[in-house]
Amino acid sequence: MMRELRKHGKYAIWLVAAAFIFWLGYEGWSSLTGRGALRDANALGRVNGQPVLYPAYQATYQQLYDEARRSRGELSPEDVRRLQEEAWQRTVDNLLIEQEIRRRGLTATDEEVRWAARWMPHPALMQNERFQTNGQFDLRKYQEFLNSPAAPEELLLQLEQFYRDQIPRLKLAQQLTASLWVSDAELWQLWKDERETATVEAVALRPEVLVPGAVPVSERELRQAYERRRDQLRRPAGARLTLATFSKAPTAADTAAALQRARQLRAEILAGTDFGAVAQRESADSATRRAGGRLTVRRGETVPAFEAVAFSLPIGQVSEPVLTPFGVHLVQVLSRQGDVTEVRHILVPLRRSEEELDALYDRADSLAAASPVEFERAARRLGAQLRRGVTVDERDRYVPGAGDLSELLDWALDPNREANEHVSPTVETREAFVVARLEAVQPAGVPAFAEVAPQLRVELVLEKKKERARQIGERIAAEARRSGDLARAAARYGLRVDTVGPFNRTGLNPYFGFAGAPVGVAFGLPLRQVSGVVASSAGLFLVRPIARTTADRAAWAQQKEQQRRQVHAALEQRIVQLWLESLRRQAKIVDRRREVLRPSA
């Protein structure tokens, strides 16, 4: 049937949603051939009674693994576990989507397949040099190939199967998002939220200044708080550990090696090699590598060192190596207009050498052989960073500087662990090699009153101080309104007035934190009027707006339809994500991976 592509032109369906087909369940070429037979007894699990077959899971995992290796190089055991979980979730989601497609009776017609093959090229083919011109995909070359006798029958059959699989997914996405519409009023508000600014005078009502010293908390208050908060205090199983970490963070020598590599790549480009080709081969930025390193940079949206080069480098010139927290970059500016510039860049990552990592592992592994009594002394001798009393549980397995300690938690809670085994094996995370000494196992449930009473006392003291600070804040506000002098009213209580802004309505505010009420007051209260006490994640505040800027409605109207498409696409993805989450909650999912994939003795 696909040979008939050569007889048909464009078939007009779903142009706006064309790219969405690949987001909803795209799994690359593996989805064309990964449905091998496997006995149900060896299935990795079941989704609503349908077996999860190993080939489908393994194809998804291999794709994720290959992508991660290309972007990050060597992977830690923590990285591998994360990829395994992501592969499992994607495989389960894929089955849920297929089941829903069958339930709704969604299929692809021959005409729909012809149109999609012609106008929606498979992503893998878009990366093929045969269909590119100057490093960019050339739709004309691709369509000429489809119409030529040179197109292999096997490839056309694979394409046909791919589109027959994917078009029903697009129809499903359309059904899920059919009622979605973003009004002009909503778009205008989003535009204003990002571009209108406010500047305010603010007083941070600091409880430690306004309410110094001790605040009494009675035993009765502690008991009452304990009873009220039992559900909040309930905790999962966990362990208290002393951690010895051997950081994998790059050293000065690693930075020097990355800079030297960047200089070598720059010399290669200056000698005539295409920048995009080098980016595709070398760049560690997976998001831009396939496109030859192409990136749109808007002022204020990237780190200062990269932005400075992107907005000052002459067009076409290749920069000297640029060091940022992400690594070392080479930058070439393609075009620049106002606060937007198009660049190509190559990222050389900052990584420890394999020899250094091997040496670190050997040091950590020697510590794993130490006795519990000698653990700390041996850790210091080997140069590890020690931290006592670190609690890891099933709800929070991440420790800054050490990484995801799931493997350590599994070791600590393993019922088959030897009773006298108090020092863990070496665990590798993305951030470090870690060895732990087990201090105590923490059972699941509500801890005893005596265990949590000290922390409850701290919390109740803070709550009382905050309430008193709020009362004092209202007195300061009332006095400032009477006198018109906020600074003098605040100074009477040892507080100062800060000028904050300009800031917009979105994102994290450096002063107010994730601030709903203070930002609302900044944009809603009349200028020069003092607010009452308002709270945010950063504390309690008095706010007096002193200046505002307004959004340009004409500029908004010019770009409105582009904005609508962007917002619509983001909402489409969110709707599908929520729908999938709902399907997962309702589905009967059986996970037998631990049993099926367990190594044989």
N, C-alpha and C positions, 0 to 999 in steps of 0.2 A: 504493500500500500504506500510506503514512504516514497517509492519511485515516482508516485504521482505528484510529488512536490514540484516536479519540473513542469507540470501542466497547470499549476494553480498560482494565483497571485495572493495578495494580502486578504486575509479574512478578518473582518472588523469585529473583534471582541475584546472587552476588558483592558483596553490600553492603559488606563490609569493604574490598575492593580497589577500590571505585568510583573514587576519585580517581587511582588509579595508572594508569589508562588514558591520562590526558593526559600523564603524565610520560614514558611509553614511546613517544616518537616523535611527540608532538603538534606540529603545525606550523601551527595556526590555520586560518582559512578558506582560505588558499592551497592547502592540501592537497586541497580539494574540486575546485578548478578548474585546478591547476597542471600538469596532465599533457598539455600540448599536444604535437603531433607535431613532430618535428625529425629531419632526416635523420641517420643514424648517422655520416656523415662529419663532421658538425658537432657531434657529442657532445663534451662536455667531458672525457670519459674513460670508463672501463669498470670495472665491479665484477663480477668473475667472468663476464666476457663481456657483461654487460648494460650498455647505454649510460647514462651520466649525462647527462640532458637539461638543456639550458640553462634552460628555463622553471622546472623544479623548483628548480634551484640559485638562480636569480634571485629566485624568490618567497621562499625561505628567507633569502637575503641581505637583501632589502628589508625583511622583517619585523624582522630583527636590527638593521638600520640605523635604521629608524623608532623602535624601542624605545630605542636608544642616543641618538638625537637628542632624544627626549622627556626622557630622564633626565640627559643631560650637555650638551645644547646642541651647539655646534659640535664636529666631530670632526676630529682630526688625521690626516694620512696613516698614521701608525702605528696609530691606532684602526681606520681603514678596512681596512688589511691584516689586522688581527686578526679583524675581522668577516668578511672574505672567507674566511679559513682556517676559521673556525667554521662558516660556511655550507657550505663544501665538506665538512667532516667530518660535519655533520648530514645532508647529502644522501647521502653514502656510507653512513652508518649506517642511514638510512631504507631504502635499497635492500637492505642486508644483512638488515634485519628482515623486509622483504617477501619476500625469497628464503627465509628460514627459515620464515615463515608458510606459504608455498606448499609447502615440503618437508614440513611437518608436516600439511598438509591442514586448516588451521584456517579456519573460516568463521563467519559470523553468521547465525542463524536469524531469521525474521520476528519471532517473539515476543521474542527478545533485543533486536532493534532497537527494538521498541515500548517495552519496559521502559526501555532506556537513554535514549531520547529524552524519556521522561516524568520520570525520576528523576535523570538525570545531564545537566543542561543544558549546552550548549556554552558555554565560557568567554566568548566574545564576546557571547552573549545575556545572560549574567549581568551584564554591564556596561551593558546597555540600560536607559535610564531608564523605559521602559514597564513593565519587570518589577521595579521597585524600590519599596520603601516606606520612607520616611525614610532614603534613601540606601543601603539594604540590599536585596540580592536577595530577592524574594518568590516562593517556589516556587508558591504558590497562583495568583498572577497569571499566571505562565508557563504552568502547566498549563491554566488557563482559556483562555488564548490558543490553545494547541494544539487545544483542543476546540471552538473557535469557527470560524465560517465566515470570520472575518477573517484567518486564517492563510493566506498566499499559497501556492499550489501549488508555486511555484519554491523557496521557502524550505523547505518540507517535503521536497522531493526532495533538496535540498542536505543537509538534516539526515540523511536516510536514507543517502545516500552516505557522509557523515562517520562514522556509527555502523557501517556495514558495513566501513569501513576500520579503525576503531579497536577494535571488539570483538575481532577476532582478535588484536590486539596485547595486549589484556588477557588473553586465554586463553594467549597465549605467556608473558606474565609469570607467570601462575599456574603454568604447567608448570615454569618455571625455578625458582620459589620454593616449590613444593609441599611439599618436605620441611623447610622452614624452621620451626624452633620455638625459642623462647627460654624456657629453664627458669626456675623460681622461684629456683634457686640462682644463676643468672647475673644475674638482675635484682637480687637482693639484693646481690651483689658490686658491680654497677654503682652501686647506691644508696650502698653503703658507701664506694666509691672517691671519690664526689663529696662526701660529707658527714662522714665520719670525718676527724679531724685529728690531727696530731702536732706536737709542739714538741721541738726538739732543741738540744743544744749541739754545735757543729761547729768543727773546726779545718781551715782551708784550708791544705794543704801546698804552699806557694808555692815552686817550684823556684828562683826568682831570689833568695829569702831563704835557703833551706836550702843551696843550692849556688851561692854567688856566684862571680864571676870566670870565667875562660876554662876550657874543657874541651877537651882535645886530640882532634882527629879526624885520623886518618892518611889518606894518599892511598889506601892499600889499602882502608880502610873506605869511602871515597867511591866507589871503583870497584865494590866489592861491592854497595853500596846502589844504584848506577846500574843494575847488571845485574839486581838483584832487582826493581827498580821500573820496568823498561822498559814494561810494560803500563800502569802508572799514569801514567808520564810521556808516553805517546803522546798527541798533541794533534791537534785538527782544524786545518784551514786557518784562518788569522786574519790580523790586521793590528795593527801598533803605531801609534798615532795620537797627535797632539797635538790636544786638543779645545778648541774655543772655544764655550761655551754661553751662550745668552741666555735666562735663566729666565723661564718663563711663570707663576711662582708669583704669587698675588694680592698686591697692594700694600695699604698702609693706605687708599689711596683706594678700592680695590675693596671692602675691608671696610666702609668707610663707606657705599658705594653699596648693598651688600647689606643693611646695617642699615636704611637709609632705605626700601628696597623692603619689608622686613619690616614696618616701621611703617605703610606704606601699606596692606598687606594686613590688618594688625590693625585699622586704622581701618575698612576695608571690612567686616570681620566684625562689629565692634562696631556698625556702622550697620545690620546686619540680614542680611547675606549669610551663608548657611550655611557653617560652617567646612569641612565635608567637600567642598562644591562648590568652594571656593577651593583646597583641597588637591588635588583632582583636576585642577584647571586649572593650578596654579602650582608644586606641590611637585616638587623635583628628586629626591626619594627614590622611585625606581621600584618598590621593594618594597612600599611602602604607599600610593602615590598612588591606585591604582585603588580601594582600599578607603576612600577619603576620608581617608587619613593615619592610619588606626587602627593602633595598635601596642601590644603587651603588653610592659611593662618590668618586669624583675625586678631587685631591688637587687643591685648589684655587677656587672651585665652590660653597662653602658653607661658613657659618659664622665661624670665627676663633675658637670660643669655641667648636663647634661641630667637626670641622676638627681636632683640637688638640686631642680630645678623639678618634676619628675614626682612627687616624694614630699612636696612642701610646698605646691604651688599648690592653692587651694581648688577643689573639684569644680565643673566647669562654667565656670570663669573662663578667659579667654584671657591667656596670659602676655605679658609684654614680650618683645622679641627676645632670644634666648639664643644666645650665640656659642660654638661648639665647633669642633674641628678640621675637622668636616665642612661647616660653613657656619653660617648663621643660622637658628634655629628659632623657630617659634611653637608653643606647646603648649597643649592643652586637656585637662584630666583628666576622664575619664568615670566612673571608679570606682577605688576603692583598697581593698585588703584585705591587711593584713600587709606582706609584702615584694614584693607584686605590684600593679601599677597599670595600668589600661587608659587609654590616652591617644589623642588625635588630634594629629598634628603636621604642620607645613608646613616644608619645608627650602628655604631660599633659598641657592643655591650661591655660593661666593666665586670669582669669575671675573674675569679681565682683560677690559676693554672691547675691542670690535672695533678701535677706533682705536688702542689701545695695542698690540694684537697686530700690527696692520699696521705700526706704527712699529718694533716689535722685528724683524719679518721684514725690513723694509727695511735695518736696520742689519746683520743677519746676511748678507743678500744682497750688501751692499756688501763685506763681508769675503771672501765667496767669490770676489771678483774680485782679491783681493790676491795678490802673488807669494809663494812659499814663504819667501823671505828677509824680507819685510815682514810676514808673517802675524802674529807675536806682537805686534809694535809696533802694528799696525792693530787687533788684537783688544783690546788694553788701551785704546787711544784710544776705541773704540766701547763700552767698558764690559762686555766679555764676561769670563766666568770662564775662565781658562786651566788646562789640566791636561796635563802631558807624560807620555809613556810609558804611555798607556792601551792595554791589549791587549783586543781584541774578537775572538772566534772563533765558529765555527759551533755551539759548545756553549753559550757564554755571551755573548749579545748585549746584555745589559742592563748599563747603567752608572748607578749612583745619581746623581741630579741631572741626568742627560742623557736617560735613558729607553732604549727599545729601539732599538739602532743597527743593525738588520738592513739598512736601506737604505745606510748608510755602509759596512758590511762588503761588501755586494754591489758597491758602487762600487770599493772597494779591490781586490777579487779579480777584477773584470771583466777577462777577457783582452783585451777590445777597448779598454780604457782607454788613452789616449795615454801614451806613456812619460814625457813631461814634465809630465803632469797630476798634481800633488802636492797641490793644494788642492781639496777636495770642493765640490760644489754644496751649497746650504742644505738641511738635512733638518729636518723638523718632527716632533717626538714629542709625547706628551701633556705632558711636563714642560718642554720647551725647544725653541728653535731651535738647531740645532747645525751648526757648520762644522768640518771636520777637515783637518789637514795630515798626509799619509801619511809616516810615518817608515820603515816597513819592512813587507814582506809576509812573513808567517810560513807556510811550507809545512806541509802535514799530515805527521805522522809523529813519530818519536822524536827530540827535539832532541839535538844533539851534547853529549858529556860536558862540554866546557868551558863551554857555555852554562848548564847546570843545576847545575854543581858548587857555586857559591856558595849556592844555595838548599838543595841537599842537605846542605851543611855546617851550615847553620842548623838544619835539621830533626834531624840526628844529634846536634848539641849539645843540643837540647831533649829528645830522647829519653833521652840519657845523664843529663841533669839530673833528668828525671822519675823514672828508675829509682833514682837516689840519693835523691831525695826520698821515694820509696816506702819504701826501706830505713830512712830516718830516721823516717818516720811509724810504722812498725811498732815501732821502739824507743820512741817517745813513747807509743804505745798500751800497750805492755807495762809501762812505768813508771807510767802512769796507773792501770792495773789493780792494780798492787802498792800504790801509795800512796793511791789513791782521789781524787787531786787532778789532774784533767786540765789545769786552768789553769796550775799550776806546771810540769808536765811540758812543756807547749807553750812556756811562757815561756823555758825553758832554751835553746830554739832560735830565739828571737825571734819566736814566733808567738803569736797570741791566740785565745781561745775566743769564738765568736759565738753568740748565741741566735737560732735561726732558727725561725719559725713563729708561730702555727699554720698548717699547710698541709695540703692533701689529697693524694690519690695521682695526680690527673690534671693534665694541662697543664704549662706551663712554670713551673718553680720559680725565683723571682728570684735565689736564692742558688746552687742546685745546677744550674741550667740544665735541659736535658732529662735528668732524673736517674732512671735505673732503679735502680741499686744503692743510692745514698744514701737514696732514698725507701723502698725495700724494707727497709733496715735500720731506718729511723725507725719503721716500723710493725711490724716483725717481731722486733727485738732486745728482750730484757727491759729494762725501765726502769732507767736509771742504769748500764747496762753499756756499756763502750767497745768500739766496733767495731774491726775491722782496717781497713786502708786500702781505701777504695772509690773508684771512679772514675765520673765523669759527663762530660758535654760541657763542663762548666766547670772540670774539673781533678780533683785528688786530695783526699780528705777523710778525717778521722776523725769519727765521729758517735756521740753518746751521747743516746738518747731520754730526755726528762725528763717528758713529759706526753702524754696522748692523750685524745681524746674518742671516744665510740662513737655509732653511728647508732641512730636510734629505729626499732625494728622495727615497732611498731604504726603509726607514720606511714607507713612503707613499705608495709605491708599495705593501708592505706586507698587508696593510689593505684596499687597494683601493676598493675592491668589497663590503666590509662591509660599507664603506663610501658611495658608490654609492647607496646601498639599503636605507640607512638613508636619503640621500638627495632626492632620488626618492620619498620616502614616504612623506616627507615634501612638496615636489612640488605637489604631487598628491592631498594632502589636500588643498593646496593653489588654485590649479586649480578648484577643486570642490567648494570651498568657493566663488571664483570669479564668477563661473557659476551660483551659487545660487543667488548671489547679482544681477547679470544680469536678472535672471528670476523674482526676486522681483520687479525690476524697470519696467519690461514690463508687469507684472501681474496687473489685476484689483482686488485690495484687499479692501474689505469693513469690517470695524471693528465695530461691534455692541455691544461689551462687556458692555460698560457703560449703554446702554439702557436695554439689556437683564438681566444683573446681578444686576441691581439697586434694592436695598431692597424695598419691597412693604411697603406702608404706614401702 
